[in-house]
Amino acid sequence: MCIAFPGKILSIDENNFAVIDISGTKREACLDLVDEPVAVGDYVICHAGYAIHRIDEEVARENLAFLKELIKHEIY
């Protein structure tokens, strides 16, 4: 099973890589596969080092809260 995580774009470099924040953890993600244009401050779904979809901030926050609950109750 694969899980993709929502993260907020903090910066984007000239090579189309972004630094994203996933619940306080910063990761680098390639933006080459994302399905629409994104900018700093947008939320994206990331999997295996790639941003694959831009999502609404409210949806991102709901998904992060759900994932935290899964981890808290060890449901994985």
C-alpha positions in Angstrom: 0.0 0.0 0.0 1.3 3.4 -0.9 0.5 6.6 1.0 0.9 10.1 -0.4 1.2 13.0 2.1 -0.1 16.6 1.8 2.5 19.3 2.2 2.8 23.1 1.9 5.3 24.5 -0.6 7.8 26.7 1.2 10.1 27.4 -1.8 10.7 26.5 -5.4 14.1 26.5 -7.1 15.1 27.0 -10.7 15.2 23.2 -11.3 11.5 22.8 -10.4 12.2 21.3 -7.0 10.2 22.5 -4.0 10.9 22.4 -0.3 7.6 21.3 1.3 6.5 21.2 4.9 4.6 18.0 6.0 3.5 18.5 9.6 6.7 20.2 10.5 9.0 18.0 8.5 10.7 19.6 5.5 11.3 17.5 2.4 12.3 18.1 -1.1 9.9 17.2 -3.9 10.1 17.4 -7.7 7.3 19.4 -9.3 7.6 17.8 -12.8 4.6 15.6 -12.3 2.1 17.9 -10.6 -1.1 18.2 -12.6 -1.4 22.0 -12.6 0.8 25.1 -11.9 1.7 25.6 -8.3 3.3 28.4 -6.2 4.8 29.0 -2.8 2.1 28.6 -0.2 0.1 26.0 -2.2 -0.5 22.5 -0.8 0.4 19.4 -2.9 0.1 15.7 -2.4 3.6 14.1 -2.5 4.7 10.5 -3.0 8.2 9.1 -3.4 9.8 12.6 -3.8 7.3 13.9 -6.3 4.4 16.3 -6.0 1.6 14.8 -8.0 -1.5 16.9 -7.3 -2.3 20.4 -6.0 -5.0 20.4 -3.3 -7.1 22.9 -1.3 -5.5 23.9 2.1 -8.6 22.8 4.0 -8.5 19.3 2.4 -4.8 19.1 3.2 -5.3 20.0 6.8 -8.1 17.4 7.1 -5.9 14.7 5.6 -3.0 15.5 7.9 -5.3 15.4 10.9 -6.6 12.0 9.7 -3.1 10.6 9.2 -2.1 11.8 12.7 -5.1 9.9 14.2 -4.0 6.8 12.3 -0.5 7.0 13.8 -1.8 7.9 17.3 -4.0 4.8 17.3 -1.4 2.6 15.4 -3.9 1.9 12.6 -1.5 1.1 9.8 
